[in-house]
Amino acid sequence: MDYIITFTWDDEAAVWIATSNDIPGLVLESGSYDALVERTRFAIPELLSLNSSEQQPFSLTIKSERHERILL
């Protein structure tokens, strides 16, 4: 099973936020992209086991978005 995780940059809070339409309950944040990848890798198996009795191998696809406004 392949799960899609979206990382979005929140400029006001200065954090990356991880969410997924595929994994109910997944909402994590971190100021570091790499730290959020690690937190996500550890949280997802726990969330999947809480949402399903059957454990299967899975893969993650992480998509990231960061938009910045620049004033001239």
C-alpha positions as protocol buffer text, in pm:
chain_id: "A"
residue {
  index: 1
  type: MET
  ca { x: 0 y: 0 z: 0 }
}
residue {
  index: 2
  type: ASP
  ca { x: 126 y: 346 z: -86 }
}
residue {
  index: 3
  type: TYR
  ca { x: 26 y: 640 z: 133 }
}
residue {
  index: 4
  type: ILE
  ca { x: 61 y: 1001 z: 23 }
}
residue {
  index: 5
  type: ILE
  ca { x: 176 y: 1247 z: 288 }
}
residue {
  index: 6
  type: THR
  ca { x: 165 y: 1622 z: 227 }
}
residue {
  index: 7
  type: PHE
  ca { x: 410 y: 1856 z: 397 }
}
residue {
  index: 8
  type: THR
  ca { x: 301 y: 2218 z: 389 }
}
residue {
  index: 9
  type: TRP
  ca { x: 504 y: 2513 z: 516 }
}
residue {
  index: 10
  type: ASP
  ca { x: 318 y: 2747 z: 755 }
}
residue {
  index: 11
  type: ASP
  ca { x: 500 y: 3078 z: 721 }
}
residue {
  index: 12
  type: GLU
  ca { x: 330 y: 3242 z: 1020 }
}
residue {
  index: 13
  type: ALA
  ca { x: 416 y: 2960 z: 1260 }
}
residue {
  index: 14
  type: ALA
  ca { x: 747 y: 2880 z: 1084 }
}
residue {
  index: 15
  type: VAL
  ca { x: 677 y: 2506 z: 1083 }
}
residue {
  index: 16
  type: TRP
  ca { x: 623 y: 2223 z: 838 }
}
residue {
  index: 17
  type: ILE
  ca { x: 287 y: 2045 z: 882 }
}
residue {
  index: 18
  type: ALA
  ca { x: 230 y: 1683 z: 778 }
}
residue {
  index: 19
  type: THR
  ca { x: -120 y: 1566 z: 684 }
}
residue {
  index: 20
  type: SER
  ca { x: -268 y: 1286 z: 477 }
}
residue {
  index: 21
  type: ASN
  ca { x: -608 y: 1207 z: 329 }
}
residue {
  index: 22
  type: ASP
  ca { x: -503 y: 840 z: 339 }
}
residue {
  index: 23
  type: ILE
  ca { x: -422 y: 817 z: 710 }
}
residue {
  index: 24
  type: PRO
  ca { x: -689 y: 938 z: 953 }
}
residue {
  index: 25
  type: GLY
  ca { x: -548 y: 1133 z: 1247 }
}
residue {
  index: 26
  type: LEU
  ca { x: -215 y: 1224 z: 1090 }
}
residue {
  index: 27
  type: VAL
  ca { x: -133 y: 1585 z: 1181 }
}
residue {
  index: 28
  type: LEU
  ca { x: 225 y: 1656 z: 1284 }
}
residue {
  index: 29
  type: GLU
  ca { x: 442 y: 1966 z: 1279 }
}
residue {
  index: 30
  type: SER
  ca { x: 808 y: 2055 z: 1310 }
}
residue {
  index: 31
  type: GLY
  ca { x: 1036 y: 2348 z: 1237 }
}
residue {
  index: 32
  type: SER
  ca { x: 1270 y: 2111 z: 1052 }
}
residue {
  index: 33
  type: TYR
  ca { x: 1175 y: 1925 z: 734 }
}
residue {
  index: 34
  type: ASP
  ca { x: 1410 y: 1634 z: 814 }
}
residue {
  index: 35
  type: ALA
  ca { x: 1280 y: 1607 z: 1171 }
}
residue {
  index: 36
  type: LEU
  ca { x: 924 y: 1594 z: 1038 }
}
residue {
  index: 37
  type: VAL
  ca { x: 1017 y: 1312 z: 801 }
}
residue {
  index: 38
  type: GLU
  ca { x: 1147 y: 1112 z: 1099 }
}
residue {
  index: 39
  type: ARG
  ca { x: 845 y: 1191 z: 1318 }
}
residue {
  index: 40
  type: THR
  ca { x: 614 y: 1089 z: 1033 }
}
residue {
  index: 41
  type: ARG
  ca { x: 798 y: 761 z: 978 }
}
residue {
  index: 42
  type: PHE
  ca { x: 749 y: 668 z: 1343 }
}
residue {
  index: 43
  type: ALA
  ca { x: 389 y: 792 z: 1381 }
}
residue {
  index: 44
  type: ILE
  ca { x: 238 y: 630 z: 1073 }
}
residue {
  index: 45
  type: PRO
  ca { x: 277 y: 263 z: 1176 }
}
residue {
  index: 46
  type: GLU
  ca { x: 111 y: 343 z: 1509 }
}
residue {
  index: 47
  type: LEU
  ca { x: -179 y: 527 z: 1343 }
}
residue {
  index: 48
  type: LEU
  ca { x: -225 y: 248 z: 1089 }
}
residue {
  index: 49
  type: SER
  ca { x: -235 y: -17 z: 1361 }
}
residue {
  index: 50
  type: LEU
  ca { x: -499 y: 187 z: 1550 }
}
residue {
  index: 51
  type: ASN
  ca { x: -712 y: 218 z: 1234 }
}
residue {
  index: 52
  type: SER
  ca { x: -680 y: -142 z: 1109 }
}
residue {
  index: 53
  type: SER
  ca { x: -634 y: -485 z: 1258 }
}
residue {
  index: 54
  type: GLU
  ca { x: -437 y: -611 z: 957 }
}
residue {
  index: 55
  type: GLN
  ca { x: -74 y: -503 z: 925 }
}
residue {
  index: 56
  type: GLN
  ca { x: 74 y: -488 z: 577 }
}
residue {
  index: 57
  type: PRO
  ca { x: 394 y: -352 z: 426 }
}
residue {
  index: 58
  type: PHE
  ca { x: 354 y: 4 z: 305 }
}
residue {
  index: 59
  type: SER
  ca { x: 542 y: 283 z: 132 }
}
residue {
  index: 60
  type: LEU
  ca { x: 525 y: 658 z: 180 }
}
residue {
  index: 61
  type: THR
  ca { x: 524 y: 930 z: -81 }
}
residue {
  index: 62
  type: ILE
  ca { x: 597 y: 1269 z: 69 }
}
residue {
  index: 63
  type: LYS
  ca { x: 494 y: 1575 z: -129 }
}
residue {
  index: 64
  type: SER
  ca { x: 596 y: 1918 z: -5 }
}
residue {
  index: 65
  type: GLU
  ca { x: 474 y: 2268 z: -74 }
}
residue {
  index: 66
  type: ARG
  ca { x: 628 y: 2595 z: 30 }
}
residue {
  index: 67
  type: HIS
  ca { x: 504 y: 2930 z: -93 }
}
residue {
  index: 68
  type: GLU
  ca { x: 674 y: 3256 z: -7 }
}
residue {
  index: 69
  type: ARG
  ca { x: 565 y: 3612 z: -66 }
}
residue {
  index: 70
  type: ILE
  ca { x: 843 y: 3849 z: -162 }
}
residue {
  index: 71
  type: LEU
  ca { x: 803 y: 4223 z: -154 }
}
residue {
  index: 72
  type: LEU
  ca { x: 1011 y: 4439 z: -384 }
}
